[in-house]
Amino acid sequence: MRPQDIIRKKRDGAELSRDEINFFVNGVTRGKIADYQSTALLMAIFLKGMTDAEQAALTEAMLRSGEILDFTDIPKPKADKHSTGGVGDKTSLLIAPFAAAVGVCVPMISGRGLGHTGGTLDKLESIPGYRVDLSLKEFRAVLDQAGFAMNGQTAQIAPADKKLYALRDATATVEAIPLIVASIISKKGAAGLDAMVIDVKTGSGAFMHEQDRARALARALVTTGNSLGVLTQALITDMNQPLGRAVGNAIEVRECIELLRGKVDEGTRAVLDLSIELAARMVVLSKLETSVAEARRRVQQAHESGAALECFRGNVEAQGGDPRVCDDPGGILPLTDNSIKVESPRSGFIIKVDTEEIGHAIAEAGGGRVRIEDRIDPAVGFISEVKIGDKVRAGDPIGLVYCADSGRGESAAARIQAAYEVGEEPPAELPVLIKEVIDK
């Protein structure tokens, strides 16, 4: 086979065979296919799409490009959750201990933030000493000890994805649904999962702004995951405003630990509700319960009894972090004393939020990455005081920006103020947290 023949075939809209896809992915992994040929095929896929069979073959080839973890000797079902990313989306920090506390083994391969979205690994690294660069042996040991482990993608797991993702990012082909599906499922499948729940975000802070496109992605993820033997379900959830109150790294970890400790308010309720729902569905797919209602009850019991908090504590200790964070999150994860108030410019109702802009504002203030090599200040963050539909008066607090650099903090506060649209009348309808469930 020749790479150019495969490129030409997809360029002309024809369906690639499994052998052609395997040839190309193997060539990428071994460095035998040039980057310019890889990017040509990526663009052809972006423009022409892929059939379900092609998508499954691409995903399987990328999954098998590296090591597939084997946890069959752990006598528990293995399941994970993936989110397509958003602003204030911190649910992994709750879902993993929730699911583990009721008997699911959770080998979670997570990512870092880039652009306006936060990354689970960056949040966890705000805990002093916490390691997300575990070797496969260490990863296995943490699973045994704590019931869940949170780690970055190693060189052994889906190496073809690491190469192709960098090329997608540089060639404006990130949004292609077949490529998104192959990237997500190949990494998760290589973790030896039996089941997976995917949280597909839609709205102003999501990569998929339109719900129709989010639905297409969810269906493709579910179809491909199931075709590879991983029981998969997707939920389409709202990202038209920050999830919860906190946006940032240390500040989001603090919010999660407070929720694990039982401290819930109207601003953080959505984080807890969504986390319980996603964890419950992991429990059902893991065949530990037959109904979502019963699984939900078990997860809530793990939360209310403190079992999930103790599970989180065990994980923090096993991955080298300071377990005192579970008792004194404010003391172990302090925020800067320099805070800037974001005020409502007029009286009325919060009718719309440019959530992506909030994410960019905090990233550029030092709380995220504008470029992959940027260093993050974990103490930079934003606490929101309002939600869509809330009534405000001129000068009322929209929230607080935390940033040691006053200039960058003031700039972020101005951007965030402009991201909240205040109208004279309340919105016609409020955002619905869980919009759809896709299971086939």
Beta strands, then each sheet from edge to edge (+ up, - down):
strand 1: 79-83
strand 2: 106-110
strand 3: 148-152
strand 4: 195-202
strand 5: 231-238
strand 6: 246-248
strand 7: 339-343
strand 8: 348-353
strand 9: 381-384
strand 10: 391-392
strand 11: 397-402
strand 12: 420-423
strand 13: 434-438
sheet 1: 1+ 4+ 5+ 13-
sheet 2: 2+ 3+
sheet 3: 6+ 9- 11+ 7-
sheet 4: 10+ 8- 12+
end
